[in-house]
Amino acid sequence: MDTAELVAVEVVYSPEAGVVESVLLRVQQGSTLAQAVELSGLVALHAELKTGPWQCGVWGKRCEPAHTLRDRDRVEIYRPLRVDPKEARRQRYAQHQARFGRKGA
């Protein structure tokens, strides 16, 4: 295999807040996002990924599994949201208000 045919990619997954697992790979030029995820071994390490289909992206932009990777791409496997982001923001705001009260009132 000629090294000129290989591209470097990083596959990352965060199983919980504050924890990020990263695998550096060299894959054939023309490899897809799905192939890189499988090659990373992260699916085998995490039971929640085995039930699949995964939500993935490259550099923070959601992509289809058939997306062709380029050199130095960062493939991200997204975990399902547990709480709606808008609801989480409302809860944080309510906690802040309860703790510090309203200003200007």
Contacts in CASP RR format, 6 or more apart in sequence:
PFRMAT RR
TARGET T0000
AUTHOR 0000-0000-0000
METHOD contacts of the structure
MODEL  1
MDTAELVAVEVVYSPEAGVVESVLLRVQQGSTLAQAVELSGLVALHAELK
TGPWQCGVWGKRCEPAHTLRDRDRVEIYRPLRVDPKEARRQRYAQHQARF
GRKGA
1 28 0 8 1.000
3 26 0 8 1.000
5 28 0 8 1.000
5 29 0 8 1.000
6 26 0 8 1.000
6 27 0 8 1.000
6 28 0 8 1.000
6 29 0 8 1.000
7 26 0 8 1.000
7 27 0 8 1.000
7 28 0 8 1.000
7 29 0 8 1.000
7 30 0 8 1.000
7 31 0 8 1.000
7 69 0 8 1.000
7 70 0 8 1.000
7 71 0 8 1.000
7 72 0 8 1.000
7 73 0 8 1.000
8 24 0 8 1.000
8 25 0 8 1.000
8 26 0 8 1.000
8 71 0 8 1.000
8 72 0 8 1.000
9 24 0 8 1.000
9 25 0 8 1.000
9 26 0 8 1.000
9 27 0 8 1.000
9 31 0 8 1.000
9 36 0 8 1.000
9 69 0 8 1.000
9 71 0 8 1.000
9 72 0 8 1.000
9 73 0 8 1.000
9 74 0 8 1.000
9 75 0 8 1.000
10 22 0 8 1.000
10 23 0 8 1.000
10 24 0 8 1.000
10 25 0 8 1.000
10 73 0 8 1.000
10 74 0 8 1.000
10 75 0 8 1.000
11 22 0 8 1.000
11 23 0 8 1.000
11 25 0 8 1.000
11 36 0 8 1.000
11 37 0 8 1.000
11 39 0 8 1.000
11 40 0 8 1.000
11 42 0 8 1.000
11 75 0 8 1.000
11 77 0 8 1.000
12 20 0 8 1.000
12 21 0 8 1.000
12 22 0 8 1.000
12 23 0 8 1.000
12 74 0 8 1.000
12 75 0 8 1.000
12 76 0 8 1.000
12 77 0 8 1.000
13 20 0 8 1.000
13 21 0 8 1.000
13 42 0 8 1.000
13 46 0 8 1.000
13 49 0 8 1.000
13 76 0 8 1.000
13 77 0 8 1.000
13 79 0 8 1.000
14 20 0 8 1.000
14 21 0 8 1.000
14 79 0 8 1.000
15 21 0 8 1.000
15 46 0 8 1.000
15 48 0 8 1.000
15 79 0 8 1.000
21 42 0 8 1.000
21 45 0 8 1.000
23 40 0 8 1.000
23 41 0 8 1.000
23 42 0 8 1.000
25 36 0 8 1.000
25 39 0 8 1.000
25 40 0 8 1.000
27 35 0 8 1.000
27 36 0 8 1.000
27 39 0 8 1.000
27 69 0 8 1.000
30 68 0 8 1.000
30 69 0 8 1.000
31 68 0 8 1.000
31 69 0 8 1.000
32 65 0 8 1.000
32 66 0 8 1.000
32 67 0 8 1.000
32 68 0 8 1.000
32 69 0 8 1.000
33 56 0 8 1.000
33 57 0 8 1.000
33 58 0 8 1.000
33 63 0 8 1.000
33 64 0 8 1.000
33 65 0 8 1.000
33 66 0 8 1.000
33 67 0 8 1.000
33 69 0 8 1.000
33 75 0 8 1.000
34 56 0 8 1.000
34 65 0 8 1.000
34 66 0 8 1.000
36 69 0 8 1.000
36 75 0 8 1.000
37 43 0 8 1.000
37 54 0 8 1.000
37 56 0 8 1.000
37 65 0 8 1.000
37 75 0 8 1.000
37 77 0 8 1.000
40 75 0 8 1.000
42 49 0 8 1.000
42 77 0 8 1.000
43 49 0 8 1.000
43 50 0 8 1.000
43 54 0 8 1.000
44 50 0 8 1.000
48 79 0 8 1.000
49 77 0 8 1.000
53 65 0 8 1.000
54 65 0 8 1.000
54 77 0 8 1.000
54 78 0 8 1.000
55 62 0 8 1.000
55 77 0 8 1.000
55 78 0 8 1.000
55 80 0 8 1.000
56 62 0 8 1.000
56 63 0 8 1.000
56 65 0 8 1.000
56 75 0 8 1.000
56 76 0 8 1.000
56 77 0 8 1.000
56 78 0 8 1.000
57 63 0 8 1.000
57 67 0 8 1.000
57 75 0 8 1.000
57 76 0 8 1.000
57 78 0 8 1.000
58 67 0 8 1.000
58 69 0 8 1.000
58 73 0 8 1.000
58 74 0 8 1.000
58 75 0 8 1.000
58 76 0 8 1.000
59 73 0 8 1.000
59 74 0 8 1.000
59 76 0 8 1.000
60 76 0 8 1.000
62 78 0 8 1.000
69 75 0 8 1.000
83 91 0 8 1.000
END
